[in-house]
């Protein structure tokens, strides 16, 4: 398991799953008019996706600044997501 994370293959699959989930949720919303709004879907998936992208960058040996930017973007998306939910 550590080898999968260390060579980033598993992380790439997780990122692909985030994209697929987003497309499915948005497709469901477009076809039925039910479910989360597009902004809620984007904020939620962006929050988690940026954390996974930060992990991917760290494992790949990217500069610490890139990891920090990914984490800050995740925090911003998380705050947006919470704010949208708080107002309901």
C-alpha positions in Angstrom: 0.0 0.0 0.0 2.8 2.4 0.8 4.3 1.7 -2.6 1.0 2.8 -4.3 1.0 6.0 -2.4 4.7 6.6 -2.9 4.5 6.3 -6.7 1.3 8.3 -6.9 -0.7 5.8 -8.9 -3.4 5.4 -6.3 -3.5 9.2 -5.8 -4.1 9.6 -9.5 -7.1 7.2 -9.3 -8.5 9.1 -6.4 -8.3 12.3 -8.4 -10.0 10.6 -11.3 -12.7 9.4 -9.0 -13.3 13.1 -7.8 -13.7 14.2 -11.4 -16.1 11.3 -12.2 -18.1 12.0 -9.1 -18.4 15.7 -10.0 -19.5 14.8 -13.5 -22.1 12.3 -12.2 -23.5 14.8 -9.7 -23.7 17.6 -12.2 -25.3 15.3 -14.8 -27.9 14.2 -12.2 -28.6 17.8 -11.3 -28.9 18.8 -15.0 -31.2 15.9 -15.9 -33.5 15.9 -12.8 -33.2 19.3 -11.3 -32.7 17.6 -7.9 -29.6 17.3 -5.7 -27.0 19.8 -4.8 -26.5 23.0 -6.8 -23.5 23.3 -9.1 -21.7 25.7 -6.7 -22.1 23.3 -3.8 -20.8 20.4 -5.8 -17.8 22.4 -7.0 -16.9 23.7 -3.5 -17.2 20.3 -1.9 -15.2 18.4 -4.5 -12.6 21.2 -4.8 -12.0 21.1 -1.1 -11.3 17.4 -1.0 -9.6 17.4 -4.4 -7.1 20.0 -3.5 -6.0 18.1 -0.4 -5.5 15.0 -2.5 -3.6 17.2 -5.1 -1.4 18.5 -2.2 -0.6 14.9 -1.3 0.2 14.1 -4.9 2.5 17.1 -5.1 4.3 16.2 -1.8 4.7 12.5 -2.9 6.1 13.6 -6.3 8.7 15.8 -4.7 7.2 19.1 -5.7 8.3 22.3 -4.0 6.8 23.0 -0.6 5.2 26.2 -2.0 3.1 24.2 -4.4 1.9 21.9 -1.6 1.1 25.0 0.5 -0.9 26.6 -2.4 -2.9 23.4 -2.8 -3.7 23.3 1.0 -4.7 27.0 1.0 -7.0 26.4 -2.0 -8.5 23.5 -0.1 -9.1 25.7 2.9 -10.7 28.4 0.8 -13.0 25.9 -0.9 -13.9 24.4 2.5 -14.8 27.8 3.9 -17.0 28.5 0.9 -18.6 25.1 1.2 -19.3 25.6 4.9 -20.7 29.1 4.3 -23.1 27.8 1.7 -24.3 25.1 4.1 -24.5 27.5 7.1 -26.9 29.8 5.2 -29.4 27.0 4.7 
